[in-house]
Structures are given as structure tokens and as C-alpha cells.
Amino acid sequence: MACQSELESSKKQLSVESAALASATNEIQMLKAQLELVANCESVQSQHAESADIELLNLKQNLSETLSLVDALKNQLRDCKESEAQAQALVNETMMQLEAAKGTVEFLRADVAKAVDGYNSIAKELDQSEARVNSLEAFVSNLETDPINNKCILSENVADDHKFEYQPEILKQGEDPSQLEAEVVSLKSEVERLRSAIETAEIKYQEEQNRSTVQIRNAYELVDQIKSESCQRECELEAELKKKKADIEELKANLMDKETELQGIVEENDNLNLKLQESMSSKNEHELKREIKRLEECVAELKADMMDKETMLQSISEENETLKSEMNNCSKAREEVAAEVEQVRAAEREALMKLGIVMEEADKSNKKAARVAEQLEATQAANSEMEAELRRLKVQSDQWRKAAEAAAVMISTGNNNGRLTERTVSLDNNNYKGSPYAEDMDDDFQRKKNGNMLKKIGVLWKKPQK
């Protein structure tokens, strides 16, 4: 009977030990499954992080290209300003040349008036000389035919004529016809000399008039060329601005896509964190700390990258607005220059009014520079606000890290204080010393305790910054 009772007790003990072995095997399988799940989650998370890093690198490259394009636009705008200044200088120089040409024309007109007066006086003298020559020729012919009678008649006619000064003297002196012919020849030579002087004066007047006409035409052609070049430059800048607008819109669309994808990654991160918190209750606290720290760093990096992208996009949009305003100012300035050119064509005397318009444009340029300085100050203020926001996020991330460390400390203290009762089943010695029912109670108590700790961690994790 004693042997039978011992045999039954040994059978019972063997059945209990086999049940404990089966439960231990099941727990080992569950732990292996949890480890595989954690490993899969880590691999998926690493893949998502790599894809996010690649996309962020692509975004950085796109933003660098956009910044280079913005720099190119700034250079083009500076070149446009320089060309506009050169055009203004050319307009001023052209106005000075027009003033000089105007003075030259006035001077030439005065010379022409003087030459015309001289020509008229010379023509009168020439007419008088021709009349005198005709009278002398008639006198000579009369002397040759009838010297004695015609001499008395001609002396009477000459005494009555006050236009000729030398005939009475010739008649009184009784000069011969050869002297009269010599005087006639000298008068003819003088007449020819006066005619040649008149012709040279007319030629000089014509040359001066042609030269002033050519100068005025060249000035108008130069103004037209400047106007066409400024219009062409304006069209090129408008096309470039439209292209940059399209690029900025495309970058905005890409940034919105990346934001949505990043939001999905963050949500997936949160889900993975919850799964990790559920599955990592039995893992080592050092691995938990390292995983939490890595996740926090990933989230902080993603948030920092997002803030950088938003600031860069804001700066690009502000620079785009400044470019628009400067293009509008340039178009207005060109329209004013065109109006000034039309005024120059209409009336050359309005040069002083154009000078006043140029001074107003200089005042506008100064005001525009002041507006650009104000925009720069506003941008600096926005940057300071973004820096304050980054500091706030840093403080919040530090708070999260402290909460995670406190949770890890709580988990470690809970594991040390409420550790599971060690199983007293020794598979090597085949000696059973504990109770399975007590082990199940300890397991339930530990699970409840760990659940409470995880709830506290979740509350600390979701606690917003005050």
C-alpha cells in the first residue's frame, strides 16, 4: 500500500511537473513571438526612417536649388537695376546732348540770320555795283562814240545821281576810258568775290543745319534703343518670375505631400510606440531606454526638419513678394522714362520738368530701399519667433525624455519590488517546491502593476507643455 501510495504521489508529481514544463514551453514560445514582433517592428520602423531621410535629403536638394535660383534672380534684379541706372544716365546724357544741340541750333540760327543779313547787304551792294557797272559801261560806250557831247550829258546825269560816289570825281578829273574800264573790271571782281562769299556762307549754313539734324536724329535713335532694351529686359524678367512662381508652387505641393507623409510616419511611430510599450514590459530597461531615446531623437529631427522647411518656404515666399514689388516699381519707372521720352519728342523745353521727375524717382528708390529694410526687420523678427518656438520644442522634448526616464525608473523599481515569485520547479532535480496557483496569482498581480505603470507613462507622454 505504501508503495502504491508513493507511486501515485510520484505520478501526480510527474503530471504536475509535465504541466509546469508545458506552461514554461508555452511562455517561451510567446516570448519568442513577441521578440519576432518587436524585431519586425524595428525593421519596419528603420525602413520608414530611411525612406523619410531620403525624402528629406531630396527636399534639401530641392530647397538648395530653389535658393540658388533665388540668388540668380537677385543677381538678375541687381543687373536690371544697374542697367536701369545706366539707362537713366544715358537719358541724362542724351538730355544734355539735346540741350547742347539746341544751343548749337540756336547759335547756328543766329549765324544764319547774321549771314542772311550780310547776304542781303551784299546783294544790295551787288545791285548797286551792277547798276554802277552798267552806267559805267554805257558811259564808256558813249565816250567811245562821241566823247565831247556825251561827256557833258553824262556829267549832268552823274551830278543828279547820289548813288555813285566816284563818277563825278572821274569826270572832274577828266580821266580817260581805260581807267574807267579798269574800275569796271575791279568792280566786277569785287562782285564775284561777294558772290563767292555768299555761296560759302550758304554752304556753311547748310552743313551746320545737316549736322544738327543728324545729332538730333542720333539722340532720338538712342532713346528709342534704350526704350526697346528696357522693354525686352522687362519681358525677360517677367518670364523668369513666372517660372519661379511655378517652381515655388511645385515646392509647396511637394512640401505638403511630405508633411502628410511625415504625419503618417509620426502616427505610425505612435502606434509602434504603443506596441513597443505593450511588448517591451518584460525586456531589459536599458534596451527600453535606448529605444525610447532613439524614437525621441527621430521625432525631434523630423520636427526640426519640418520647421526648417517651413522657415525656408516662408523666406522664399517673402523674397518672391519683394521681387514682385521691385518688378512693379521697375515697370512704373520704365513707363515714366517712356513718358519723358515722349515729352522730349513733343517739346525740348520740358527738360527741367524731366529733371524733377528724375528726382522724384530717386525719392521713390529711397522709399523702396526703406521698405526693403522694413521687410528685412520683419523677417528677422519672424526668425526670432521661430527660434523661440524651437526652444519651446526643445524644452518639450526634454520633458518627454524626463518622463520616459521616470517611466523607466518606475518600471525598474516595480520589477525589483514586485518581482515574480521564482518558480521552484527544478527540471534537473525533478523536485517541485512551489504552487502553480500562487504563480498565476503573482503573474496577474505583476501584469496589473505593469498595466498601471504603462498608463502612467502614457499620461506623462501625452501631457502638453504649459
C-alpha positions, 0 to 999 in steps of 0.5 A: 500500500505504501508503495502504491501510495508513493507511486501515485504521489510520484505520478501526480508529481510527474503530471504536475511537473509535465504541466509546469514544463508545458506552461514554461514551453508555452511562455517561451514560445510567446516570448519568442513571438513577441521578440519576432514582433518587436524585431519586425517592428524595428525593421519596419520602423528603420525602413520608414526612417530611411525612406523619410531621410531620403525624402528629406535629403531630396527636399534639401536638394530641392530647397538648395536649388530653389535658393540658388535660383533665388540668388540668380534672380537677385543677381538678375534684379541687381543687373536690371537695376544697374542697367536701369541706372545706366539707362537713366544716365544715358537719358541724362546724357542724351538730355544734355546732348539735346540741350547742347544741340539746341544751343548749337541750333540756336547759335547756328540760327543766329549765324544764319540770320547774321549771314542772311543779313550780310547776304542781303547787304551784299546783294544790295551792294551787288545791285548797286555795283551792277547798276554802277557797272552798267552806267559805267559801261554805257558811259564808256560806250558813249565816250567811245562814240562821241566823247565831247557831247556825251561827256557833258550829258553824262556829267549832268546825269552823274551830278543828279545821281547820289548813288555813285560816289566816284563818277563825278570825281572821274569826270572832274578829273577828266580821266580817260576810258581805260581807267574807267574800264579798269574800275569796271573790271575791279568792280566786277571782281569785287562782285564775284568775290561777294558772290563767292562769299555768299555761296560759302556762307550758304554752304556753311549754313547748310552743313551746320543745319545737316549736322544738327539734324543728324545729332538730333536724329542720333539722340532720338535713335538712342532713346528709342534703343534704350526704350526697346532694351528696357522693354525686352529686359522687362519681358525677360524678367517677367518670364523668369518670375513666372517660372519661379512662381511655378517652381515655388508652387511645385515646392509647396505641393511637394512640401505638403505631400511630405508633411502628410507623409511625415504625419503618417510616419509620426502616427505610425511611430505612435502606434509602434510606440504603443506596441513597443510599450505593450511588448517591451514590459518584460525586456531589459530597461536599458534596451527600453531606454535606448529605444525610447531615446532613439524614437525621441531623437527621430521625432525631434529631427523630423520636427526640426526638419519640418520647421526648417522647411517651413522657415525656408518656404516662408523666406522664399515666399517673402523674397518672391513678394519683394521681387514682385514689388521691385518688378512693379516699381521697375515697370512704373519707372520704365513707363515714366522714362517712356513718358519723358521720352515722349515729352522730349519728342513733343517739346525740348523745353520740358527738360527741367520738368524731366529733371524733377521727375528724375528726382522724384524717382530717386525719392521713390528708390529711397522709399523702396530701399526703406521698405526693403529694410522694413521687410528685412526687420520683419523677417528677422523678427519672424526668425526670432519667433521661430527660434523661440518656438524651437526652444519651446520644442526643445524644452518639450522634448526634454520633458518627454525624455524626463518622463520616459526616464521616470517611466523607466525608473518606475518600471525598474523599481516595480520589477525589483519590488514586485518581482515574480515569485521564482518558480521552484520547479527544478527540471534537473532535480525533478523536485517541485517546491512551489504552487502553480496557483500562487504563480498565476496569482503573482503573474496577474498581480505583476501584469496589473502593476505593469498595466498601471505603470504603462498608463502612467507613462502614457499620461506623462507622454501625452501631457502638453507643455504649459 
